[in-house]
Amino acid sequence: TANILHQHTLSRPGYLTSLELLLALAAGALALWLGLRLHKRTAGIILAGLVLLIWLLGFSLFASGQMWLHSLGMMLMIMLAGSSALFLRKNDMARRTAKISQRAAAATELIYDERGPRRLGQFEIIEEIGAGAMGKVYAAMDPTLGRKVAVKILREMSGLSAAGQERLRERFLREARAAGALNHPNIVTIFQAEEAGGHFFIAMEFLDGKTLDEIIAAEAPLPLNRVQRFTAQIASGLDYAHARGVIHRDIKPSNLMILGSEAVKILDFGVAHLAQSTLTQEGAVLGTPSYMSPEQLRGEKIDGRSDLFSLATVVYEMATRQRPFAGENVASISTQIVSGQFTRPSVINAKLTEAFDQVLVKALQQDREQRFATPGEFAAALQEVNL
């Protein structure tokens, strides 16, 4: 082959021979690369050997002095190089697809040990920091971004058919994504919402503070200026969400986080509706109805004024340390809410005025048309009250 190549190069222009040799060597290098990529498999070794034999045949024909053999050899090596490249591309795409599938599976994996959940997708669970009717909350670390997050794992989907679970999953993702699109200083930021091991979970910003129910238990009744400050922030977050078509449905002290700076964060947007519908299908009741609006208890279609009613019950509790609608059981509480009968705040807390009572009476009207139009309007009216 070397002798034929030597004779051939004497009769061909130098630049043309160099180009042909370059193409021939490229075809050979590609064939060798193919062999190396497949060296761990017997079939790959056999295929690589055949490729090298075809390349040697093509190169010998290419180097012969006869033009038709020369052309045939060149075509053979070009076809070999093209086929090898397509084969490698297909293999690489298959490997990439497999890796993506593995990452997707890992992203929804829930790993337990004797202490409880230890890993949820990419999140490394540190410790449990809260629990309630909807599920448990854990402090976790996102090693990818090196940040601490809070992960809420909702109750397991039990007692539902496969079709029911799929509908619930679709609703959860739809509502959690809508909540995740909210970007407001008084609404907790949602990073991710997924399903893992039969559980829904939401990863959100980690907040260092106390829930409002903890503050009420330790410090209520709160001073009026503090009540006004908290109410204004909660109303701001609710107005922002309502303007984007998102209703909270479960405003209550345990869903309001107070940070060290006295900033308020609203928790659990997009979760309450899912939990309520799930527990209803299971024949259970979600927590206490003490903060629910009359239309919510009646199962009517609700709007932002339902959240306003719930906010007013929270304001009442901050100012008096008591709930406006209390009772020994769910039935008695629901009856009071629907009837609209409650003790005026100034009767419980003598520091409060008639003006404060009037604002609360309007916000807690049974007929939503008689309430303030928005939480912001309610907060503005409350801001005008003085002791």
N, C-alpha and C positions, 0 to 999 in steps of 0.2 A: 504493500500500500504506500509506503514511504517512497519507493522508487517511482511508482506511477505518479504520485503527487509531484515529485521533483521534475519529471518530464513534462507534466501538465503545466506547471508554473512557468516553465521556460517559454511555452507557446501562448501564454495569456498575458494581458496587460497587468502590471503589478497592482494597481488600485483595485481592479476587479477581483483578482485572486485573493487579495487581503480581505475584501468584503465577504467573499464566499467563505473563506476560512473562518472569519468571525461568526458568521451565521451557523456554520457547521459546529464550531466549538460551543456556541450558545445552546444549540439543540442537544449536544452531548451533556453539557452541564445540567440542563433541565432534566434529562433522563436520569442522571446520577442523583439529583435532588429528590426526584420521585422515589428512587430506590431507598435513599436515606429516610424519607418520611414514612416509608412502609416497612422498614427493616424489622420491626417487632412482630410482624405477621408472616406466616409461611407463604400465604398467597402473595403478599407484597414482594417477598424475595424472588419468587418465581416470575412475577410480572416485571420486576426491575431487570432481571436477567434477560427476559425476552426483549425488553425495551433497548437494552444495551446491544444485543445482537442485531436488532433492526437498525440501530444507529450505525454500527460498524459496517453493515451491508450498504446502507445509504451513503456513508462517507467514502467507502471504496468505489462505489459507482460514481459518486461525485468527482472523485480524484482521477478517474480514468480519462483517457485521451479522447474518447468518442463523445460527441456532443449529446447524443440522445441518452446515453448512459449517465453522462454528467447531469443533465437536466432531471432525469428520473431520480437520481440520488438526492439532488437538492430538494425536489418535491417531497420525497419520502421523509427527509429530515424535518422539513417545515411542517408536514402533517403530523409527525411524531411530536414535535415541540408544541403545536397547537393542542393536540389531544391531551398531552401531559398537563398543560396549563389548565385546561377545562376540568380535568379530573381533580387536580389539586384544589381548584376553586370550589368545586362541589363538596370536597371533603372538608375544607375550611368552613364553609357555610353550615355544614351539618354539625361540626364541632361547636361553632358559635351558638347555633340553635339549642344544642344540648346544654351548653353552659348557661344560657339564658333561662332555660326551663328549670335547671337545677337551682339557680338563684331565686327564681319565682317561687319554687317549692320551699326553699329555705326561708323566704320572706314571710311565709304564712305557717311556719312550724312552731308549735307550742311544746316546750320541753319542761317536764316536771322532775323533781326529785322528792325525797322525803320531807323537805321543808316547804314544798309548794312549787309554783312556776318559777323556773330559773332563767328561761330564755324565751322570747317571743319575737320570731323573725330576727331582725338585726338588733333588737333591744335586749340588753342584759339586765335582768331583774335584780334590784338591790334589796328592797324590802317592801312590805305592805305598809301603806300609810293611811288607808281609809277603807271603809266598807259601808254598803247601804243596800236598799232594796234592788237597785239596778245592777249591782256587782261590786267588785273590789278595785281599789286604786293602788298602784305600785309605783315607787320611785324606781327609775331605770336609767341606764346609760346607753346612749347611741354612740358606739365606738367609731362609726364612720365619720361623724361630725364632731365627736368629742364633747357632746353636751348632755346634760342631765335632763330627763324628760319625766313626765307623769304618764303612766299607761293605765287606762281604765279598761278592765276586762268585764264585759257584761255577763249577765247570767246565761247559763247554757240553754240552748234552744231545745227544750224537751217537750214532749207531748204534741208535736206538730208533724204533719205529714211532710213528705219530701217536697211536694208542691208548695205547702205552706212555708217551709223553711226557705225555699228559693224566693218566694214573694217577700218574705221578711228580710232576706239578704239584700234584695234589690232596693227595698225601701230604706234599709239602713244606709247603704252606700249612697243613695240619692240624697237623703237628708244630711248625712255626715259631710258629704261634699259641699252641699249648700252652706252648712255651718262653717266648714273649713275655708270657704271663700270670704268669710267675714273678717275684716281687718280694722279693728277698733281698739283703742287703749283700754276700754272697760269690758272687753270680751276676751276670754282666754283663747290663745292661738292654737289651732289644731294643725298638727303636722301630718298625720296619717290616720286613715280609717280602713281597717281590713277585717278579714275573718280568719281564724286559725283554730284548728282542732275543735270545730263546732262552736266556737265562741267568737263574738264580735269584740273588737278592741279598738280603742282610740288612743293615739299617742298625741300628747299636747305639751305645751310649755310647762315646766315645773315652777310652781309658785311657792314662795316661802312666806307664809302668813297664817292667819286663822280664819276659819269660816265664821260667818256672821252669827250663826247659832251658838258658837263657842263664846263669842263676845257678849251676846245677849245674856247667856247663862251666867257669865262672870260679872257683868257691869251694868246691865239694864236696871231701871230705865236710863237710856242714854240722853245726854244733854240735847236740847233742840237743835243747836247749831251743827252738832255731829250728825243727827238724823237728817237734817237738810243736806249736808255735804254728801252723805252716802246716797241719799235718794237722787240727787242731781246726777251722780255718776251712773247709777243703775239705769235711770231714765234715758240718759244719753246713749248708752249701749243698746237699750231696747228700741229706741227710735231709729237708730242706725239699722238694726236687724229688720225691723218692721218695714222700713222703706225698701228693703230688698226681698220682701216676701217671706221672711223667716220668723216664725212664732216660736217662743221658747216652750210654753205650756207647763212649766214646772218651776216658776220663780218661788223660791223659799229660802230661808236663811242658810241652810246647808249648801245651797248652790251659789252662794255669794262669798267670794274670798276677799278678805281685807288684808292688804299687804302692810308692811311696816311703815310705809309712807302714807298710810290711810287711803291709798288708791284701791278702788273696788274692781274686781274681775268677776264677770258672770260666767259660771261654769255650765257644762252639760247642754249647750245648744245642740240640737239635732239628735239627742239621745232620749229625751222624755217620751216623745211620741212613739218611738220604737218600743221602749220598755212597757208603756201603757198598753199598746196593742198586743204585745206578746203575753203579758200577764192576764189580760182580758180573755185571750183564747185559752189560757190555762185555768181560768176560773178564779184568779186571785185578784187582790186589790193592791194597787201600787201605793205603799206608804199611807199617809193620812191625807184626807181631802181638805184639811184646814185652810189651805191656801188656794184652793181651786175656785174658779168663778162659777156662778149658778149655771151659765150656759154650758160650761165644760162638764159639770156634774150631770146635766140633762142629756149629754151626748150630742149637743148641737154643734154646728159648724162655728168655729171660733175665729177671732181676729186679734189684732193687737190690744184691743180693750180688755181681753181676758188676762193678758199679762199685766195690764194696768191694775186690774182688780187684785191680782196676786201681790203686786208690789205694794198696794195700799194696805193689805193685811200684814205685810212685813214691816211697813212703817208704823202701823198700830202697835205691833209687838215691840219694836225698838223703843217706842215712846212710853209704853206702859208695862212691859215685861209680860204681858198677857196676850193671847190670841183673841181676835174679835169673835171668832166662832169656835167654841170649845165644847167638848162633850165626852161622855164615857166611851162612846163607840162611833163607828163610821156613820151609822144611821142617824144618830142624834146630831152629829156635826153637820151632816148633809142637810138635815131638816132646817137647822138654824141658818145655813148659808142661803138656802132657797127662800126662806121666809124673810131674810134680810134684817133680822133682829139682833142688835148687839149693843153693848153698853158704851156710851160715849167716852172717849179717851180721858177727858178732863175729870170725869167721875173717879177714875182709877188713879190718875196722876194729877194732883192739885196744881202743879206748876204749869199745866197746859191750859190754853184759853179756848173760848168759844170759837174763835177764828180757826184754830187748829181742828176743832170738832167738825166745823162746816166743810173744811177741805176733805176730811176723811169720809164724811157722810156722802159727799158727791162722788168720790172715787169708788165707794162701795155700794153704789146703787145697783139694784137687781136688774133693772133695764139698762143695758149697755149704752143705749142712746142718751141716757141721762147722765152718764159719767163724763169725765174729761175726754177729749178727743184722742189725746196721746199721752204717754207717760211724761213727755217733756212738759206738756201743759200742766199736768198734775204737779210736777216738781217745781215749776215756776210759781204756781199758786201757793205751794207750801213754803217757798222761799220768802213770800211776803208776810208770813206769820211771824209775830214777835211775841215774846213773853210779857 
